[in-house]
């Protein structure tokens, strides 16, 4: 049945799909993975993995508090959280610098990972990533344009601007890639639309930035993707956005499972596609906009983690979302820690490290035998 | 031509089958040259190319008049020939002429280079930007600019080397039982993202002024090209362009498939290598002088193919359209935000992106 769906899809595809030859179908993935037999199948095993990965996340969080230009003992890091009365210079460093940084890493990691998983599921496109689809470019453009025309922005204002930019970019890219029947967005078209729209936005952004040296300086730091430099109260501002995005994503997991089979089968299963699409796009926008507003455009977390999760744990959306929520912050915080210790005097921004960790992953994916289905 | 296909043109094989194979066109041709070196020019192509070339020259000519000092149009030609007021002569001949000429020549080079790559990868997205050449060139040039005292010539050489290394890397990673177009693009995106991150890191480490000028170069800019660039660029591009034209006929046969090409005595492997060298060489000369200028190589062959209605490799219209695009974009970049001159690459990115978007919208409507 999966094969026939695939064929039907290909026949309906606009000619552009034949150019890129991206044929993706999650149901095909199921067949492949099941045949490979390499993934964790039983619920018990998944729960065991989940516990293990949560422990890993806890360890990474602790490391994120302890490592840096000033090395602090893991035990001190632990005590600075659990003993509010404890006070020393080291504890101050942890509380004022590293806790906000770690919390932002946690939130942004979750947001980017889940957004990636959602958008890959919705578009049935393994390459879908907030970065590639121009969502980050939209948020960045809107931030730059706002500070260009309105002067410096408060943190809250910049979050709203980034959200608006992310929303417009998501809608525009998705709208552009709708096929002539207005029913589904072909994966290849979607990538093209994202690349095209992102290119235009980043071109205009560069123009604005070059016209104002102050904004150039600001964007130079921002565009690298940083977790540091915010107070805890600022970081907590994005919690409601991320929470709302997560909630919507969990509610839509079931429908996304059906959509993974193709639009027609999903309808046959009683899924109303349009509301799911709107919900998912809203959720992606909330998640990416919030993360990008504070941490800058961090790429590859949303691309890579859902892939790893799918390899390991199969294609059930519910599990993908749960495991992504745990693993994405592990990657982002890990990259941030690596960036802190990799060069003795300069910090390497987390966004730069994720590109160096994530891009090879993309290359491996592309080289696999069935590169066209990834 | 199938009106539905926006980015995918009818396959060369279809065309060849429909129109006879060795000279895959049933159209009127003009023959130039003698014996082995006879050059068949399709009449439509020749016509389109001439119109585009004229348009490009005219745009360039008008561009000479525009800027913070306006030269009256009736003074343009006299100023160009050295027969006008001294101040007009300085403005036109010393300040603007080099830049306009370079825009024309570089646009031509990018156009035919894009056509070569699209023929080579059989993919309309095949372009030097996509295979990572531009990012690689920028990375090395940036490193030289920020951390050494290298002069313009060394930066130029370094950027060519960096571009070649990146392109080679992308090709090696992407090749597995041959290079598949989609894989090439994904690998290009991946390698490009890593290099772009490295570039961001270097920009962060630099002083604001240095970083800004590097960012201008990195967007692709003709703002600071000097007369000394003109000669070497012209020679380099002329050589590669002649090589490209001499490969055109074999490349068209190769588009019909390896088996056919080999049976007709084409050495496919060697031809591909030559096409890569010529295509990269053209971009390299441009990048060395002006930095990576985006989208012209991608878009020019596509629009040209639409104008001529031919889908196979067709260098001259693509080149002339590239020249028209770049000289127009550079005029906009120079004049639109006076007194600030934007890098031309920003204008081409916007124009190219808008073009891609327009294609997608048109497809969704049709």
Interface residues (C-beta under 8 A of the other chain):
Chain A: X14 X15 X16 X18 X19 X20 X21 X22 X127 X131 X132 X176 X177 X178 X179 X180 X182 X189 X192 X193 X195 X196 X197 X198 X199 X200 X202 X203 X204 X206 X207 X209 X210 X211 X213 X216 X217 X220 X221 X223 X224 X299 X300 X346 X348 X349 X351 X352 X355 X356 X358 X359 X360 X362 X363 X365 X366 X367 X369 X371 X372
Chain B: X2 X4 X5 X6 X7 X8 X123 X124 X125 X173 X174 X176 X180 X181 X182 X183 X185 X186 X187 X189 X190 X191 X193 X194 X196 X197 X198 X200 X201 X203 X204 X205 X208 X211 X212 X215 X216 X219 X294 X295 X337 X340 X342 X343 X345 X346 X347 X349 X350 X352 X353 X354 X356 X357 X360 X361 X363 X364 X365 X366
